[in-house]
Amino acid sequence: MSDIRLAWRNIWRNKRRTLLTAASIFLAIFLALIVRSIQIGWFDNLTEIVVQSYTGHIQIHKKGYWDDRDINNSMVFNDSVLAVVRSVPNVDKTVPRLEYFALSSYGKQTKGVMLAGTDPAREDALTRLSAKVVKGHYLQGTGNGILVSQGLASFLGLTAGDTLVLLGQGYHGISAAGKYPVCGIVHFPSPVLDNQMVYMNLATAQDFFSADNRVTSLSLTIKNPDEINTTQAALQQKVDGGRFEVMSWDEMMVEITQQLKVKTAGGKIIIAILYMIVGFGVFGTVIMMTNERSREFGVIVSVGMQKSKLAMILVLEMILIGLTGLVSGVAAAMPIMLYFKINPIHLWGSMAQAFISYGIQPLMPLALKPGFIISNMVTVLIIVSVTCIYPVRRILKLKVVDALHK
């Protein structure tokens, strides 16, 4: 403790130098935490939107379905399959779907659509589909009513209460045809979804496609998203790997994942440059401090202090300066991250429109997780520790006579 007290008194002998060094470390950790908080918050928010909009965290398909999304690549779904999936501890919600293309017709208008047969209650628990209904009502547990996306309804010229004709090809090439009452109109922010989606009960879709007890996918949400890889591996072991494929959302949404990786890499490069600048700044301060105090070091060693003891005190001085900047930077960044985590930044202009076009709310929440805070703090401490190598070597090689004549 006496060495720490001595080091603490020493660093305040030159307040200006100490404050400048601590300020550079403060600025580095402050900006690094804010940048990483924005990146991770954006990633988590996008993940949640993708998961809740349709895919879930994980999907199970018949082997090869994702590469060839044909109804003939559907799989049998029953209670035994569901029991196996739910036996994995981290699995939360499950949504079976039967999806395939069909031709819709109303009056003189026709258009290709994506037909999704699903369990209404489970679908709503995952994607909150009922909240997107703008006319009519949500799917009932039974019956052959359907939901039509608003853009598609506008193109066909129909509304809730009208009847839509659907034509297509069912399982193993069987003709599929039927007339279905439109119970509701749903709106999606994404134009791609809004212009082509039709929802119906799973049993109705199975009857339409002549695919009894079959689904094309089983979408899952998990309780702890940070354990998605572990859960995926556990599911792969539970189901027959030769018959089924277990895919995480980022494997299915490759384009989004690649964009995220590019943005994350760019942010990491900025932080690396920031730390490099700070590292050189701290190193310059250390060189200046060491040269200015050469005579002082010579005097201290000449009166009997061991060089190793002096080097240790100098290292303590640098660590204390680093901790001063580090703690103050974290303390300044934490309230900002917490505030914008609770109150996300609302985007505007062209950026907001770009978000909306992908079906994403134009919000930028910040993340507040111990992991990236600790990792950045450790990085700064490593930088400070590395800069200590120079003064320690100077002291250990110190020639007292030469130092006293400076």
Contacts in CASP RR format, 6 or more apart in sequence:
PFRMAT RR
TARGET T0000
AUTHOR 0000-0000-0000
METHOD contacts of the structure
MODEL  1
MSDIRLAWRNIWRNKRRTLLTAASIFLAIFLALIVRSIQIGWFDNLTEIV
VQSYTGHIQIHKKGYWDDRDINNSMVFNDSVLAVVRSVPNVDKTVPRLEY
FALSSYGKQTKGVMLAGTDPAREDALTRLSAKVVKGHYLQGTGNGILVSQ
GLASFLGLTAGDTLVLLGQGYHGISAAGKYPVCGIVHFPSPVLDNQMVYM
NLATAQDFFSADNRVTSLSLTIKNPDEINTTQAALQQKVDGGRFEVMSWD
EMMVEITQQLKVKTAGGKIIIAILYMIVGFGVFGTVIMMTNERSREFGVI
VSVGMQKSKLAMILVLEMILIGLTGLVSGVAAAMPIMLYFKINPIHLWGS
MAQAFISYGIQPLMPLALKPGFIISNMVTVLIIVSVTCIYPVRRILKLKV
VDALHK
3 309 0 8 1.000
3 312 0 8 1.000
3 313 0 8 1.000
3 316 0 8 1.000
4 316 0 8 1.000
4 320 0 8 1.000
6 313 0 8 1.000
7 313 0 8 1.000
7 314 0 8 1.000
7 316 0 8 1.000
7 317 0 8 1.000
7 320 0 8 1.000
8 320 0 8 1.000
10 313 0 8 1.000
10 317 0 8 1.000
11 18 0 8 1.000
11 317 0 8 1.000
11 320 0 8 1.000
11 321 0 8 1.000
12 18 0 8 1.000
14 289 0 8 1.000
17 285 0 8 1.000
17 288 0 8 1.000
17 289 0 8 1.000
18 321 0 8 1.000
18 324 0 8 1.000
20 285 0 8 1.000
21 281 0 8 1.000
21 282 0 8 1.000
21 285 0 8 1.000
21 321 0 8 1.000
21 322 0 8 1.000
22 321 0 8 1.000
22 322 0 8 1.000
22 324 0 8 1.000
22 325 0 8 1.000
22 328 0 8 1.000
23 325 0 8 1.000
24 278 0 8 1.000
24 281 0 8 1.000
24 282 0 8 1.000
25 278 0 8 1.000
25 282 0 8 1.000
25 321 0 8 1.000
25 322 0 8 1.000
25 324 0 8 1.000
25 325 0 8 1.000
25 326 0 8 1.000
25 329 0 8 1.000
25 380 0 8 1.000
25 384 0 8 1.000
26 325 0 8 1.000
26 326 0 8 1.000
26 328 0 8 1.000
26 329 0 8 1.000
26 332 0 8 1.000
27 278 0 8 1.000
28 274 0 8 1.000
28 275 0 8 1.000
28 277 0 8 1.000
28 278 0 8 1.000
28 380 0 8 1.000
29 325 0 8 1.000
29 326 0 8 1.000
29 329 0 8 1.000
29 330 0 8 1.000
29 333 0 8 1.000
29 376 0 8 1.000
29 377 0 8 1.000
29 380 0 8 1.000
30 329 0 8 1.000
30 332 0 8 1.000
30 333 0 8 1.000
31 271 0 8 1.000
31 274 0 8 1.000
32 271 0 8 1.000
32 274 0 8 1.000
32 275 0 8 1.000
32 376 0 8 1.000
32 379 0 8 1.000
33 329 0 8 1.000
33 330 0 8 1.000
33 333 0 8 1.000
33 337 0 8 1.000
33 372 0 8 1.000
33 373 0 8 1.000
33 376 0 8 1.000
34 333 0 8 1.000
34 336 0 8 1.000
34 337 0 8 1.000
34 366 0 8 1.000
35 267 0 8 1.000
35 270 0 8 1.000
35 271 0 8 1.000
36 271 0 8 1.000
36 367 0 8 1.000
36 372 0 8 1.000
36 376 0 8 1.000
37 333 0 8 1.000
37 337 0 8 1.000
37 340 0 8 1.000
37 366 0 8 1.000
37 367 0 8 1.000
37 368 0 8 1.000
37 372 0 8 1.000
38 364 0 8 1.000
38 366 0 8 1.000
39 263 0 8 1.000
39 264 0 8 1.000
39 267 0 8 1.000
40 367 0 8 1.000
40 369 0 8 1.000
40 372 0 8 1.000
41 341 0 8 1.000
41 364 0 8 1.000
41 365 0 8 1.000
41 366 0 8 1.000
41 367 0 8 1.000
42 263 0 8 1.000
42 364 0 8 1.000
42 365 0 8 1.000
43 260 0 8 1.000
43 264 0 8 1.000
44 365 0 8 1.000
44 367 0 8 1.000
45 344 0 8 1.000
45 363 0 8 1.000
45 364 0 8 1.000
45 365 0 8 1.000
46 256 0 8 1.000
46 260 0 8 1.000
46 360 0 8 1.000
47 225 0 8 1.000
47 249 0 8 1.000
49 359 0 8 1.000
49 360 0 8 1.000
49 361 0 8 1.000
50 56 0 8 1.000
50 249 0 8 1.000
50 253 0 8 1.000
50 256 0 8 1.000
51 57 0 8 1.000
51 221 0 8 1.000
51 225 0 8 1.000
51 249 0 8 1.000
52 126 0 8 1.000
52 127 0 8 1.000
52 128 0 8 1.000
53 127 0 8 1.000
53 190 0 8 1.000
53 193 0 8 1.000
53 359 0 8 1.000
54 127 0 8 1.000
54 193 0 8 1.000
54 219 0 8 1.000
55 219 0 8 1.000
55 249 0 8 1.000
55 252 0 8 1.000
55 253 0 8 1.000
56 95 0 8 1.000
56 126 0 8 1.000
56 219 0 8 1.000
56 220 0 8 1.000
56 221 0 8 1.000
56 249 0 8 1.000
57 220 0 8 1.000
57 221 0 8 1.000
57 222 0 8 1.000
57 225 0 8 1.000
57 228 0 8 1.000
57 231 0 8 1.000
57 248 0 8 1.000
57 249 0 8 1.000
58 219 0 8 1.000
58 220 0 8 1.000
58 222 0 8 1.000
58 228 0 8 1.000
58 231 0 8 1.000
58 232 0 8 1.000
58 235 0 8 1.000
58 246 0 8 1.000
58 247 0 8 1.000
58 248 0 8 1.000
58 249 0 8 1.000
59 217 0 8 1.000
59 218 0 8 1.000
59 219 0 8 1.000
59 220 0 8 1.000
59 246 0 8 1.000
59 247 0 8 1.000
59 249 0 8 1.000
59 252 0 8 1.000
60 85 0 8 1.000
60 217 0 8 1.000
60 218 0 8 1.000
60 220 0 8 1.000
60 235 0 8 1.000
60 239 0 8 1.000
60 244 0 8 1.000
60 245 0 8 1.000
60 246 0 8 1.000
60 247 0 8 1.000
61 73 0 8 1.000
61 75 0 8 1.000
61 216 0 8 1.000
61 217 0 8 1.000
61 218 0 8 1.000
61 244 0 8 1.000
61 245 0 8 1.000
61 247 0 8 1.000
62 73 0 8 1.000
62 74 0 8 1.000
62 75 0 8 1.000
62 216 0 8 1.000
62 243 0 8 1.000
62 244 0 8 1.000
62 245 0 8 1.000
63 241 0 8 1.000
63 242 0 8 1.000
63 243 0 8 1.000
63 244 0 8 1.000
63 245 0 8 1.000
64 73 0 8 1.000
64 245 0 8 1.000
65 73 0 8 1.000
65 74 0 8 1.000
65 75 0 8 1.000
65 216 0 8 1.000
65 217 0 8 1.000
65 245 0 8 1.000
66 245 0 8 1.000
66 247 0 8 1.000
66 252 0 8 1.000
69 99 0 8 1.000
69 216 0 8 1.000
70 100 0 8 1.000
71 98 0 8 1.000
71 100 0 8 1.000
71 169 0 8 1.000
71 170 0 8 1.000
71 171 0 8 1.000
71 209 0 8 1.000
71 211 0 8 1.000
71 216 0 8 1.000
72 171 0 8 1.000
72 172 0 8 1.000
72 173 0 8 1.000
73 216 0 8 1.000
74 98 0 8 1.000
74 171 0 8 1.000
74 211 0 8 1.000
74 214 0 8 1.000
74 215 0 8 1.000
74 216 0 8 1.000
75 214 0 8 1.000
75 215 0 8 1.000
75 216 0 8 1.000
75 243 0 8 1.000
75 244 0 8 1.000
76 213 0 8 1.000
76 214 0 8 1.000
77 96 0 8 1.000
77 213 0 8 1.000
77 214 0 8 1.000
77 215 0 8 1.000
77 218 0 8 1.000
78 213 0 8 1.000
81 218 0 8 1.000
81 239 0 8 1.000
82 94 0 8 1.000
82 96 0 8 1.000
84 238 0 8 1.000
84 239 0 8 1.000
85 91 0 8 1.000
85 94 0 8 1.000
85 218 0 8 1.000
85 220 0 8 1.000
85 235 0 8 1.000
85 238 0 8 1.000
85 239 0 8 1.000
86 94 0 8 1.000
87 238 0 8 1.000
88 231 0 8 1.000
88 234 0 8 1.000
88 235 0 8 1.000
88 238 0 8 1.000
90 222 0 8 1.000
90 223 0 8 1.000
90 224 0 8 1.000
90 227 0 8 1.000
90 230 0 8 1.000
90 231 0 8 1.000
90 234 0 8 1.000
91 220 0 8 1.000
91 221 0 8 1.000
91 222 0 8 1.000
91 223 0 8 1.000
91 231 0 8 1.000
91 235 0 8 1.000
92 220 0 8 1.000
92 221 0 8 1.000
92 222 0 8 1.000
92 223 0 8 1.000
93 122 0 8 1.000
93 125 0 8 1.000
93 126 0 8 1.000
93 220 0 8 1.000
93 221 0 8 1.000
94 122 0 8 1.000
94 218 0 8 1.000
94 219 0 8 1.000
94 220 0 8 1.000
95 118 0 8 1.000
95 119 0 8 1.000
95 122 0 8 1.000
95 123 0 8 1.000
95 125 0 8 1.000
95 126 0 8 1.000
95 218 0 8 1.000
95 219 0 8 1.000
95 220 0 8 1.000
96 118 0 8 1.000
96 119 0 8 1.000
96 122 0 8 1.000
96 202 0 8 1.000
96 215 0 8 1.000
96 217 0 8 1.000
96 218 0 8 1.000
96 219 0 8 1.000
97 116 0 8 1.000
97 117 0 8 1.000
97 118 0 8 1.000
97 123 0 8 1.000
97 202 0 8 1.000
97 215 0 8 1.000
97 216 0 8 1.000
97 217 0 8 1.000
97 218 0 8 1.000
97 219 0 8 1.000
98 116 0 8 1.000
98 117 0 8 1.000
98 118 0 8 1.000
98 202 0 8 1.000
98 205 0 8 1.000
98 206 0 8 1.000
98 209 0 8 1.000
98 211 0 8 1.000
98 214 0 8 1.000
98 215 0 8 1.000
98 216 0 8 1.000
99 114 0 8 1.000
99 115 0 8 1.000
99 116 0 8 1.000
99 117 0 8 1.000
99 216 0 8 1.000
99 217 0 8 1.000
100 114 0 8 1.000
100 115 0 8 1.000
100 170 0 8 1.000
100 209 0 8 1.000
100 216 0 8 1.000
101 112 0 8 1.000
101 113 0 8 1.000
101 114 0 8 1.000
101 115 0 8 1.000
101 168 0 8 1.000
102 112 0 8 1.000
102 113 0 8 1.000
102 115 0 8 1.000
102 166 0 8 1.000
102 167 0 8 1.000
102 168 0 8 1.000
102 176 0 8 1.000
102 198 0 8 1.000
102 208 0 8 1.000
103 110 0 8 1.000
103 111 0 8 1.000
103 112 0 8 1.000
103 113 0 8 1.000
103 166 0 8 1.000
103 167 0 8 1.000
103 168 0 8 1.000
104 110 0 8 1.000
104 111 0 8 1.000
104 112 0 8 1.000
104 113 0 8 1.000
104 152 0 8 1.000
104 156 0 8 1.000
104 164 0 8 1.000
104 165 0 8 1.000
104 166 0 8 1.000
104 198 0 8 1.000
105 156 0 8 1.000
105 164 0 8 1.000
105 165 0 8 1.000
105 166 0 8 1.000
105 167 0 8 1.000
106 156 0 8 1.000
106 157 0 8 1.000
106 158 0 8 1.000
106 162 0 8 1.000
106 163 0 8 1.000
106 164 0 8 1.000
106 165 0 8 1.000
107 156 0 8 1.000
109 155 0 8 1.000
109 156 0 8 1.000
109 157 0 8 1.000
111 152 0 8 1.000
111 155 0 8 1.000
111 156 0 8 1.000
111 196 0 8 1.000
112 196 0 8 1.000
113 152 0 8 1.000
113 166 0 8 1.000
113 196 0 8 1.000
113 197 0 8 1.000
113 198 0 8 1.000
114 196 0 8 1.000
114 197 0 8 1.000
114 198 0 8 1.000
115 166 0 8 1.000
115 198 0 8 1.000
115 200 0 8 1.000
115 205 0 8 1.000
115 208 0 8 1.000
116 197 0 8 1.000
116 198 0 8 1.000
116 199 0 8 1.000
116 200 0 8 1.000
116 205 0 8 1.000
117 199 0 8 1.000
117 200 0 8 1.000
117 201 0 8 1.000
117 202 0 8 1.000
117 204 0 8 1.000
117 205 0 8 1.000
117 206 0 8 1.000
118 199 0 8 1.000
118 200 0 8 1.000
118 201 0 8 1.000
118 202 0 8 1.000
118 205 0 8 1.000
119 201 0 8 1.000
119 202 0 8 1.000
120 138 0 8 1.000
120 139 0 8 1.000
120 140 0 8 1.000
120 141 0 8 1.000
120 201 0 8 1.000
121 141 0 8 1.000
123 129 0 8 1.000
123 139 0 8 1.000
123 199 0 8 1.000
124 130 0 8 1.000
124 138 0 8 1.000
126 219 0 8 1.000
126 221 0 8 1.000
129 138 0 8 1.000
129 147 0 8 1.000
129 186 0 8 1.000
129 199 0 8 1.000
130 138 0 8 1.000
132 186 0 8 1.000
132 187 0 8 1.000
132 188 0 8 1.000
133 147 0 8 1.000
133 184 0 8 1.000
133 185 0 8 1.000
133 186 0 8 1.000
134 150 0 8 1.000
134 185 0 8 1.000
134 186 0 8 1.000
134 187 0 8 1.000
135 159 0 8 1.000
135 160 0 8 1.000
135 184 0 8 1.000
135 185 0 8 1.000
136 160 0 8 1.000
136 161 0 8 1.000
136 183 0 8 1.000
136 184 0 8 1.000
136 185 0 8 1.000
137 160 0 8 1.000
137 183 0 8 1.000
137 184 0 8 1.000
138 147 0 8 1.000
138 183 0 8 1.000
138 184 0 8 1.000
139 145 0 8 1.000
139 146 0 8 1.000
139 147 0 8 1.000
139 183 0 8 1.000
139 199 0 8 1.000
139 200 0 8 1.000
139 201 0 8 1.000
140 183 0 8 1.000
140 201 0 8 1.000
141 201 0 8 1.000
142 201 0 8 1.000
143 201 0 8 1.000
143 204 0 8 1.000
144 180 0 8 1.000
144 181 0 8 1.000
144 200 0 8 1.000
144 201 0 8 1.000
144 204 0 8 1.000
145 180 0 8 1.000
145 181 0 8 1.000
145 182 0 8 1.000
145 183 0 8 1.000
145 200 0 8 1.000
145 201 0 8 1.000
145 204 0 8 1.000
146 164 0 8 1.000
146 180 0 8 1.000
146 181 0 8 1.000
146 182 0 8 1.000
146 183 0 8 1.000
146 184 0 8 1.000
146 198 0 8 1.000
146 199 0 8 1.000
146 200 0 8 1.000
146 204 0 8 1.000
147 182 0 8 1.000
147 183 0 8 1.000
147 184 0 8 1.000
147 185 0 8 1.000
147 186 0 8 1.000
147 197 0 8 1.000
147 198 0 8 1.000
147 199 0 8 1.000
147 200 0 8 1.000
148 156 0 8 1.000
148 158 0 8 1.000
148 164 0 8 1.000
148 182 0 8 1.000
148 184 0 8 1.000
148 185 0 8 1.000
148 186 0 8 1.000
148 197 0 8 1.000
148 198 0 8 1.000
149 185 0 8 1.000
149 186 0 8 1.000
149 187 0 8 1.000
149 188 0 8 1.000
149 193 0 8 1.000
149 194 0 8 1.000
149 195 0 8 1.000
149 196 0 8 1.000
149 197 0 8 1.000
149 198 0 8 1.000
150 185 0 8 1.000
150 186 0 8 1.000
150 187 0 8 1.000
150 188 0 8 1.000
150 194 0 8 1.000
151 194 0 8 1.000
151 195 0 8 1.000
152 194 0 8 1.000
152 195 0 8 1.000
152 196 0 8 1.000
152 197 0 8 1.000
152 198 0 8 1.000
153 159 0 8 1.000
153 182 0 8 1.000
153 185 0 8 1.000
155 195 0 8 1.000
156 164 0 8 1.000
158 164 0 8 1.000
158 182 0 8 1.000
159 182 0 8 1.000
159 185 0 8 1.000
160 182 0 8 1.000
160 183 0 8 1.000
160 184 0 8 1.000
160 185 0 8 1.000
161 181 0 8 1.000
161 182 0 8 1.000
161 183 0 8 1.000
161 184 0 8 1.000
162 181 0 8 1.000
162 182 0 8 1.000
163 179 0 8 1.000
163 180 0 8 1.000
163 181 0 8 1.000
163 182 0 8 1.000
164 179 0 8 1.000
164 180 0 8 1.000
164 181 0 8 1.000
164 182 0 8 1.000
164 198 0 8 1.000
165 177 0 8 1.000
165 178 0 8 1.000
165 179 0 8 1.000
166 176 0 8 1.000
166 177 0 8 1.000
166 178 0 8 1.000
166 179 0 8 1.000
166 180 0 8 1.000
166 198 0 8 1.000
166 208 0 8 1.000
167 176 0 8 1.000
167 177 0 8 1.000
167 178 0 8 1.000
168 175 0 8 1.000
168 176 0 8 1.000
168 177 0 8 1.000
169 175 0 8 1.000
169 176 0 8 1.000
170 176 0 8 1.000
170 208 0 8 1.000
170 209 0 8 1.000
170 210 0 8 1.000
170 211 0 8 1.000
171 209 0 8 1.000
171 210 0 8 1.000
171 211 0 8 1.000
171 214 0 8 1.000
172 210 0 8 1.000
174 209 0 8 1.000
174 210 0 8 1.000
176 208 0 8 1.000
176 209 0 8 1.000
176 210 0 8 1.000
178 208 0 8 1.000
180 200 0 8 1.000
180 204 0 8 1.000
186 197 0 8 1.000
186 199 0 8 1.000
187 194 0 8 1.000
188 194 0 8 1.000
188 197 0 8 1.000
188 359 0 8 1.000
189 356 0 8 1.000
189 357 0 8 1.000
189 358 0 8 1.000
189 359 0 8 1.000
189 360 0 8 1.000
189 361 0 8 1.000
190 357 0 8 1.000
190 358 0 8 1.000
190 359 0 8 1.000
191 357 0 8 1.000
193 359 0 8 1.000
200 208 0 8 1.000
202 215 0 8 1.000
205 211 0 8 1.000
206 212 0 8 1.000
206 213 0 8 1.000
206 214 0 8 1.000
220 235 0 8 1.000
222 228 0 8 1.000
222 231 0 8 1.000
228 248 0 8 1.000
229 248 0 8 1.000
232 246 0 8 1.000
232 247 0 8 1.000
232 248 0 8 1.000
235 246 0 8 1.000
236 246 0 8 1.000
239 246 0 8 1.000
250 256 0 8 1.000
250 257 0 8 1.000
251 257 0 8 1.000
271 376 0 8 1.000
275 379 0 8 1.000
275 380 0 8 1.000
275 383 0 8 1.000
278 380 0 8 1.000
278 383 0 8 1.000
279 383 0 8 1.000
279 387 0 8 1.000
282 383 0 8 1.000
282 384 0 8 1.000
282 387 0 8 1.000
283 387 0 8 1.000
283 390 0 8 1.000
286 318 0 8 1.000
286 387 0 8 1.000
286 388 0 8 1.000
286 390 0 8 1.000
286 391 0 8 1.000
287 390 0 8 1.000
289 391 0 8 1.000
290 314 0 8 1.000
290 390 0 8 1.000
290 391 0 8 1.000
290 394 0 8 1.000
294 394 0 8 1.000
294 398 0 8 1.000
294 403 0 8 1.000
294 406 0 8 1.000
295 403 0 8 1.000
295 404 0 8 1.000
295 406 0 8 1.000
297 310 0 8 1.000
297 395 0 8 1.000
297 398 0 8 1.000
297 403 0 8 1.000
298 398 0 8 1.000
298 400 0 8 1.000
298 403 0 8 1.000
298 404 0 8 1.000
299 403 0 8 1.000
299 404 0 8 1.000
300 310 0 8 1.000
301 307 0 8 1.000
301 310 0 8 1.000
301 398 0 8 1.000
301 400 0 8 1.000
301 403 0 8 1.000
302 400 0 8 1.000
302 404 0 8 1.000
307 395 0 8 1.000
307 396 0 8 1.000
307 398 0 8 1.000
308 396 0 8 1.000
310 395 0 8 1.000
311 391 0 8 1.000
311 392 0 8 1.000
311 395 0 8 1.000
311 396 0 8 1.000
314 388 0 8 1.000
314 391 0 8 1.000
314 392 0 8 1.000
314 395 0 8 1.000
315 385 0 8 1.000
315 388 0 8 1.000
315 391 0 8 1.000
315 392 0 8 1.000
318 384 0 8 1.000
318 385 0 8 1.000
318 387 0 8 1.000
318 388 0 8 1.000
318 391 0 8 1.000
319 381 0 8 1.000
319 384 0 8 1.000
319 385 0 8 1.000
319 388 0 8 1.000
321 384 0 8 1.000
322 380 0 8 1.000
322 381 0 8 1.000
322 384 0 8 1.000
323 381 0 8 1.000
326 377 0 8 1.000
326 380 0 8 1.000
326 381 0 8 1.000
330 373 0 8 1.000
330 377 0 8 1.000
334 368 0 8 1.000
336 366 0 8 1.000
337 366 0 8 1.000
337 367 0 8 1.000
337 368 0 8 1.000
338 368 0 8 1.000
340 364 0 8 1.000
340 365 0 8 1.000
340 366 0 8 1.000
341 365 0 8 1.000
341 366 0 8 1.000
341 367 0 8 1.000
341 368 0 8 1.000
344 363 0 8 1.000
344 364 0 8 1.000
344 365 0 8 1.000
344 366 0 8 1.000
345 363 0 8 1.000
345 364 0 8 1.000
345 365 0 8 1.000
345 366 0 8 1.000
346 352 0 8 1.000
346 362 0 8 1.000
346 363 0 8 1.000
346 364 0 8 1.000
347 355 0 8 1.000
347 362 0 8 1.000
347 363 0 8 1.000
347 364 0 8 1.000
348 362 0 8 1.000
351 362 0 8 1.000
352 362 0 8 1.000
353 362 0 8 1.000
355 361 0 8 1.000
355 362 0 8 1.000
356 362 0 8 1.000
END
